Amino acid sequence: MTTRQQLLREAAAKEALASTFTRYAKGLADAFDGIPSQQGEFDPFWKGPAMERYRAHAIRLRRDMDELEDSCLATAENLRRRAKRLREDAANLTSQ
């Protein structure tokens, strides 16, 4: 049988992991800051097929990073919900 302390330790571990996912997600948002990806940002100094390939790739990567950020935040929220349930279960063990 799981003890109250085990449930609380598991809840704390899930909260810590959720914080890690949240911190990571916030870092992803800054990954492309300052890197040009819109067509007008290249015109003064870079034109041609290489620029078009880069721009298409940058747009794809930015979209993928946005999806990864959303996934990290959703995972963090799920971990926090599970941690809350574990703490509730631990509280119920002490009241029985």
N, C-alpha and C positions, 0 to 999 in steps of 0.2 A: 504494500500500500504506500502511496505517495504521502510524504509528510508535508506539513505546513511550510517548513523551511525550504524543502525542495521546490515547492510551488513558487514560493517567493523568490528563490534564486533563479528559477527559470524565467519568471516575469522580469526580473532585473536584467537578465541576459538579453531578453527580447527587446526591452527598452533601450539598452545600450546599442544593440544592432540597428534598431530603428533610427537612433540618433546618427549612427554612421551612414546609413542610407540617405538620410536627410542632408547631412553635411556634404556627401558626395554629389547629390543631386544639385545642390546650390553651386558647387564647383563646376558642374557641367554647364550651367547657364552662362558662365563667364568664359568658357573655352574658346569661343570665336570672337570675343570682344576685340575690336581693332583689326581684325582680318577682313579684307575686302571680299565681298561676295555678290554685290549688286553691280550690274553692268556699268553704270555711270561712274563707279569708283575706279574703274580700270582705264577708261578712255584716254586720259592724259598721257599714260605711259605704257599701256599694253593693249595690243589688238591682235586679232587673228585666231586661228584654230586652237592654239595652245591655251589662250585666255578662255575661250569658250569651253574647252574641256575642263579646265580648272574651275570655272564658275559652276558648271553643271555638277561637278564632283562636290564642291563646297556647299551647294544648295542641298544635295542629297545628304551629306554629312550633318549639316545643321538640322535637317529634319530628323535624321536618326538620333542625334543627340537630344533633341526635344522629346522624342519617344522614350529614350532611355531615362531622361529626367523624370518624365511622368511615371514610368515603371518603378523607378526608385522611390518616388514619393508614395505611390500606391502600396508598395511593399512595406514601407515604413509605417503607413497607417494600419495595414493588416497586422503587423507585429505589435503595434500599440494596443489594438483591439484584443489580440490574443493575450497580451500581458495583463490587460485589465480583467479579462475573464479568469486568468490564473490567480490574480490577487483576490477576486471574489470567491473563487473556490477555496483559497487558503483561509479566508475569513469565515467561510461556512464550516470548515474543519474545526475551527476553534469554538464555534458556537454550538457544536453538536455534543 
